[in-house]
Amino acid sequence: MLPRQANSDCDSSSSSSEVVGSDEDIGGKPVSGVIGAAFSGVSIMVANILRLFKVPQISYASTSTELSDKSRFEYFSRVVPPDNFQAQAMVEIAKVMGW
């Protein structure tokens, strides 16, 4: 079972969590993967636990470049680019627009 973030505020210290994914919820089958978390810091902590069990994790919002280190996060993947790619894209747009 893993906690699920209950709100979307960026300040995770003031957010509450809800436990989801009990054995009853998934029919007693082993967990084959985890989706989330929405914050890089949470994804890093969860990834450190999941790698012990070789469980893959995919995040839809975690952008920290730290998560790109495959020697530490070999079971982590994401569907958004890391922060450094986003920054590079913004620079390219600014150049093209002449800003």
C-alpha positions in Angstrom: 0.0 0.0 0.0 1.2 3.5 -0.8 -0.1 6.9 0.3 -1.8 8.9 -2.4 -1.5 12.7 -2.3 -5.0 14.1 -1.4 -4.5 17.7 -2.6 -2.6 19.4 -5.4 -0.8 22.1 -3.4 2.9 22.2 -4.0 3.6 22.5 -0.3 3.6 18.8 0.6 4.2 19.5 4.3 0.7 20.8 4.8 -1.0 18.1 2.7 -2.9 15.1 3.9 -2.5 11.6 2.5 -4.8 8.7 1.9 -3.9 5.1 1.8 -4.9 3.3 -1.4 -4.1 0.0 -3.0 -4.8 -2.6 -0.3 -4.7 -6.3 -1.2 -8.5 -6.2 -1.3 -8.5 -3.4 -3.8 -6.3 -5.3 -6.3 -7.7 -8.8 -5.7 -4.8 -10.1 -3.7 -2.4 -9.9 -6.7 1.1 -8.5 -6.3 1.7 -4.9 -7.4 3.0 -4.8 -10.9 3.7 -1.0 -11.0 3.0 2.3 -9.4 1.8 5.5 -11.1 2.9 8.8 -9.5 3.7 10.8 -7.5 2.8 14.3 -8.6 5.8 15.8 -6.8 9.5 15.0 -7.5 10.4 14.8 -3.8 7.7 12.2 -3.2 8.6 10.3 -6.3 12.2 10.1 -5.1 11.2 8.7 -1.7 8.8 6.2 -3.3 11.3 5.2 -6.0 13.9 4.4 -3.3 11.5 1.9 -1.7 10.1 0.4 -4.9 13.6 -0.4 -6.3 14.1 -2.7 -3.4 11.3 -4.8 -4.8 12.1 -4.1 -8.5 8.7 -2.5 -9.0 8.5 0.0 -11.8 7.2 3.5 -11.2 5.9 6.0 -13.8 5.2 9.7 -12.9 3.1 12.1 -14.8 4.4 15.2 -13.1 7.8 14.7 -11.5 10.4 16.8 -13.3 13.5 16.8 -11.1 16.7 16.1 -13.0 17.8 13.9 -10.0 15.3 11.3 -11.2 17.2 11.0 -14.5 20.1 9.2 -12.7 19.4 5.6 -13.9 22.0 4.2 -11.5 19.8 5.3 -8.6 16.4 5.2 -10.2 16.5 2.3 -12.6 12.8 1.5 -12.2 11.6 5.1 -12.5 10.2 6.6 -15.6 8.2 9.7 -16.5 6.0 11.1 -19.2 7.1 14.7 -18.8 10.6 16.1 -19.6 13.0 16.9 -16.8 13.4 20.5 -15.6 16.6 21.1 -17.6 14.9 20.1 -20.9 12.0 22.5 -20.1 14.4 25.3 -19.4 16.3 24.7 -22.6 13.0 24.8 -24.6 12.1 28.1 -23.0 15.4 29.6 -24.0 14.9 28.3 -27.6 11.4 29.9 -27.7 12.8 33.2 -26.4 15.5 33.2 -29.1 13.1 32.4 -31.9 10.7 35.1 -30.7 13.5 37.6 -30.3 12.8 38.3 -26.7 
